[in-house]
Every structure is written in C-alpha cells, then in structure tokens.
Amino acid sequence: MNGSRYFLNPLALGYLLLVTAVLGWVGVDALFVEHADASLAGVWAFLVTAPASLLFVMLPGALAWAGIVVGAVVNAAVLGAAYQRVSGRRLRPTA
C-alpha cells in the first residue's frame, strides 16, 4: 500500500495548508507584533492540530512544539484516509 495517497488528496492538502497558514500567523505574531501582555497566538497552533498535538503539551521545551508537527501529520493522514474511503465508495460501480 502506498501511504502517500493519504496525504496527496484535496482534504489532507487543504488541512496542511490551513496548518501552515496558522503557523505563519503565529510566527509573524511572535516576531513582529509587540504586545503589552502575553499573546495567545501560539495556542492556535495546538488547537488546529488537536487532538494529537495536545498529547505533547506537557513535555518540556521544544518537545511540546514537536507535537504540532506530529499532530499535523497524524490528522492529515486520518483526513486523507477518510477522504480515500469516502471517494472510493462513491467511485465504485453498483452492480
């Protein structure tokens, strides 16, 4: 079985594009926007990659941020598998 088919479909790619956009926004907010108080923009990175990324939140340092990458990959694979399953059923001829 080819695992890339779970990532190379419109649903998984759209999700990964959304995650990339949110991470870009979080990066711009962290680097270029001055806040009088703490910014909660980084929370959105964990929210769009939940539930898998939330398993990493309690880990120290950079390991918590690795959860965002793991969460994005896991969620994209699940969405891609669901897309393949639904589109596969729709494309099968009914005898």
N, C-alpha and C positions, 0 to 999 in steps of 0.2 A: 504494500500500500504506500502511496505517495503522500507524505504528511504535508507537503506544501500546498496541496489542494485546499486544505483547511484555512490557509492564510491568503490564497490568491482568489478571492471572490469579493463581490461588492460589499457585503456586510462586514467582513473582517477588515478589509482595507479601509472602509469608512470609519470603523471604530478606531483603528490605529491612527487615522488622520485626525480624529477628534482628540485622542490622547496626545498626539504631537502638538496640536494647537493649544491644548490646555498647558502642556509643559512649556511651550514657548511663552505663553502669557505669564506663567509662574516665574520663568526666568527673567523676563522683562521687568516684572513687578519687583523681583528681588534685587536686580542690578540697577535699575534706573529710576524707580519711584521711591521718593522719600516719604516716610510715614511718621506721624507724630507718635504713633503707638505701633505695636506689632501688627504685621499683616498676616491674614489667614489664607492668603492665596495658595500656599503650599498644600493646604488641606484639600483643595480641589484635585490635585494630582492623585491623592489617595482615594478620593471619592469616585473619580471616573474609572479607576482600576480596581475598585472593590468588587467582590469580597476577598479576592486572593491577596491583594496588597495589604489588607488590614491584618493579616497574619504576621506581617513583618514590622508593624508599627512599634512594638515594644523592644525591638532589637536595638543594640547600641550603634550610634554613629551612622556611617554610610550604609550599613546593612538595612536600615529602615528604608532608605531610598532605593535600594535594590528591589524592594518589594513592589515598587511601581513598575519596574521593567518586567518582573515575573508576573505581576498581576495583568499587565497589558498583554503579554504573550499568552497566558492561560485563557484570559477572557476572549481574545481574538480567536484562539483555537476552538473554544467552545461555540462561539458565534459562527465560525466557519463550518464546524461540523453540523450545527443546526441548519445552516443555510444549505449545505450539501444534502442533508436528509430531506428537507422540505422540497428543494428544487428537484431532487431525484425522484421523489414520489410524483411530482407534478409532470415530469417528463416521461414517465413510464406509460406505455400504452395499456389501456384497459382492455382485456381480452373479453 
